[in-house]
Amino acid sequence: MAKQATESKEVPDNVSDNVSDVLSPDHAQHLRLLEALIFAGTAALDESELADRLPNDANVKQLLADLWQLYANRGVNLVKVAGGYAFRTASDLSEKLKIERPVTRKLSRAATETLAIIAYHQPVTRTEIEQVRGVGLSKGTLDLLFEQNWIRPMGRRRVPGRPVTWGTTDFFLEHFGLAALEDLPGNEELKAAGLLDPRAQPTIFRPEEPDLPLEADDDEADEPLTVDEQGR
């Protein structure tokens, strides 16, 4: 596929001054071969490489001049780049060729587990998530879920340090086709589906007092990492 010509030289040195007015049959055939060589090349080809693959009587400079003129006003141009010659998309068309596609990022196992814990235990702090998972939680996991609009900060727990509590977003409900959090599968359904150990007794966090509301200047990044989290 031809690349854009925005970072290359569109008019090869001393090429445009040597354009042929009349093409002989041999010259026309050489021109076709030159065009095929450059088109099929995986990298820009210099004059010596082109000369090695063209007939001995081929005038490489003349052929390059003619090929440059042939493509001068097309959507693809002949350009000199990295010491060789290649086809590139015309620079004035570059904006019209841009395509933007949403990129779906698959959540890691840690992120998936964290999201599930938040969904079932919200509002929940990072420390409480770690208690359920049984391992330390990287702050980057919460950042990723927050950036992708899976979770949101809901308040601050009324304990020393006032840690941020997390809950799910409306996007979470929309993604899983839920009208409300009450529609999440219950423990018995999860056990029946083999997704939860039948002997498991999930911890449910119920603070004695309601969480403190978030203030306008609150930033979860201000919450210090625990010793176990540093370096994870």
C-alpha positions in Angstrom: 0.0 0.0 0.0 1.3 3.4 -0.9 2.2 5.6 2.0 1.5 9.4 2.3 4.1 11.8 0.8 3.9 14.3 3.6 7.4 13.5 5.0 9.1 12.8 1.6 10.4 14.8 -1.3 7.7 14.9 -4.0 9.9 15.9 -6.9 13.1 13.7 -7.3 16.3 15.6 -7.9 17.0 16.4 -11.6 14.1 14.3 -12.7 11.4 16.7 -13.8 13.7 18.5 -16.2 14.3 15.3 -18.4 10.8 14.3 -19.3 10.5 12.6 -22.7 8.0 14.0 -25.3 7.8 10.8 -27.3 8.1 7.3 -26.0 9.6 4.5 -28.1 8.1 0.9 -27.7 11.3 -0.2 -25.8 11.2 2.9 -23.5 7.5 2.4 -22.8 8.2 -1.3 -21.8 11.1 -0.2 -19.6 8.8 2.4 -18.0 6.2 -0.3 -17.2 8.9 -2.5 -15.7 10.2 0.5 -13.6 6.7 1.2 -12.4 6.2 -2.4 -11.4 9.6 -2.6 -9.6 8.9 0.5 -7.5 5.3 -0.5 -6.8 6.3 -4.0 -5.6 9.3 -2.8 -3.6 9.0 -3.3 0.1 11.4 -0.3 0.6 12.5 2.7 -1.5 14.8 1.6 -4.4 17.8 3.8 -5.4 19.0 4.2 -9.0 21.6 1.5 -8.8 19.1 -1.1 -7.5 16.7 -0.1 -10.3 19.5 -0.3 -12.9 20.4 -3.8 -11.8 16.8 -5.0 -12.5 16.2 -3.1 -15.8 17.6 -4.0 -19.2 21.2 -2.8 -19.9 20.0 -0.2 -22.5 17.5 1.4 -20.1 18.1 5.1 -19.2 17.2 5.1 -15.5 17.2 8.8 -15.0 15.0 9.4 -18.1 12.6 6.6 -17.0 12.3 8.2 -13.5 11.6 11.6 -15.1 8.8 10.1 -17.2 7.3 8.1 -14.4 7.4 11.1 -12.1 5.4 13.1 -14.7 3.0 10.3 -15.3 2.1 10.3 -11.6 2.5 14.0 -10.9 -1.2 14.8 -10.7 -2.6 11.5 -9.5 -3.6 10.3 -6.1 -0.3 8.5 -5.8 3.0 10.3 -6.6 6.5 9.1 -7.3 8.8 10.6 -4.6 12.4 10.4 -3.5 12.7 9.2 0.1 15.6 7.7 2.1 17.9 7.9 -1.0 15.5 5.9 -3.1 12.3 6.1 -5.1 8.8 5.0 -3.9 5.1 5.7 -4.5 3.4 7.7 -1.8 -0.2 9.0 -1.4 -0.4 12.6 -2.6 0.1 14.9 0.4 -3.0 17.0 -0.4 -5.2 14.0 0.0 -3.8 12.9 3.4 -6.6 14.5 5.5 -9.3 12.8 3.4 -7.7 9.4 4.0 -7.7 9.5 7.8 -10.0 6.9 9.4 -10.8 6.9 13.1 -11.9 3.7 14.7 -12.6 3.1 18.4 -10.1 0.7 20.0 -11.5 -1.8 22.4 -9.0 -2.6 25.2 -9.5 -5.9 26.9 -9.4 -5.8 30.6 -6.8 -7.7 32.5 -7.8 -10.5 34.9 -7.0 -8.1 37.8 -9.1 -5.4 36.3 -12.0 -7.8 35.7 -11.9 -9.1 39.2 -11.7 -5.6 40.6 -14.7 -4.4 38.6 -16.7 -7.4 39.7 -15.9 -6.7 43.4 -16.8 -3.0 43.0 -20.1 -4.0 41.3 -21.1 -6.3 44.1 -19.7 -4.4 47.1 -20.0 -0.7 46.2 -19.3 1.7 47.7 -15.9 0.0 48.4 -12.4 1.2 49.1 -9.2 0.0 47.6 -8.2 -1.7 50.9 -11.6 -3.5 50.9 -11.1 -4.7 47.3 -7.7 -6.1 48.4 -9.3 -8.0 51.3 -11.7 -9.7 48.9 -9.1 -10.5 46.3 -6.5 -11.6 48.8 -3.7 -9.7 47.0 -2.5 -6.2 46.7 -4.1 -3.9 44.1 -2.1 -1.7 41.8 -3.4 1.9 41.7 -3.1 1.6 37.9 -5.9 -0.9 37.9 -8.4 1.6 39.4 -7.1 4.3 37.1 -7.7 2.1 34.0 -11.3 1.3 35.1 -11.9 5.0 35.8 -10.5 6.2 32.5 -12.6 3.7 30.6 -15.7 4.9 32.5 -16.4 1.6 34.3 -16.2 3.1 37.8 -16.5 6.4 39.5 -15.5 7.8 42.9 -18.6 8.0 45.2 -17.3 9.4 48.5 -14.8 9.0 51.3 -15.0 6.5 54.1 -15.3 7.9 57.6 -12.1 6.3 58.8 -8.5 7.6 59.2 -7.1 8.7 55.9 -10.6 9.1 54.5 -10.0 6.7 51.5 -12.1 7.1 48.4 -15.0 4.7 47.8 -15.8 3.4 44.4 -18.9 2.4 42.5 -19.9 1.5 39.0 -21.2 4.0 36.3 -24.3 4.1 34.1 -22.0 2.9 31.3 -21.4 -0.3 33.3 -25.2 -0.9 33.4 -25.6 -0.1 29.7 -22.8 -2.4 28.7 -24.2 -5.4 30.6 -27.8 -4.6 29.7 -28.8 -4.0 33.3 -31.6 -1.6 34.3 -30.3 -1.3 37.9 -27.6 -2.9 40.1 -30.4 -5.0 41.7 -30.4 -6.9 38.4 -26.9 -8.3 38.9 -26.9 -12.1 39.3 -27.2 -13.0 42.9 -25.0 -15.4 44.9 -27.2 -18.4 44.2 -27.2 -17.7 40.5 -23.4 -17.4 40.4 -23.0 -20.6 42.4 -25.4 -22.4 40.0 -23.4 -21.2 37.0 -20.2 -22.4 38.6 -18.8 -18.9 38.9 -18.8 -18.9 42.7 -17.6 -21.6 45.2 -20.8 -23.0 46.8 -19.1 -22.8 50.1 -18.1 -19.2 49.6 -19.5 -16.5 52.0 -18.7 -13.2 50.3 -17.7 -10.4 52.6 -20.2 -7.5 52.5 -18.9 -4.1 53.6 -21.4 -2.1 55.5 -19.9 1.0 57.2 -21.5 2.2 60.4 -21.9 5.7 59.1 -22.6 7.0 55.6 -19.6 7.9 53.5 -18.5 11.5 53.3 -19.4 13.2 50.0 -16.6 14.1 47.5 -15.6 17.7 47.4 -15.0 19.6 44.2 -11.2 19.5 44.5 -11.0 15.9 45.6 -8.6 13.8 43.6 -8.2 10.1 44.1 -4.5 10.4 43.2 -4.0 12.2 46.4 -4.7 9.1 48.3 -1.4 7.6 49.4 -0.3 4.2 48.3 0.1 1.5 51.0 3.6 -0.1 51.4 2.4 -3.2 49.6 1.2 -1.2 46.6 4.4 0.7 46.0 6.4 -0.9 43.1 3.5 -3.0 41.9 
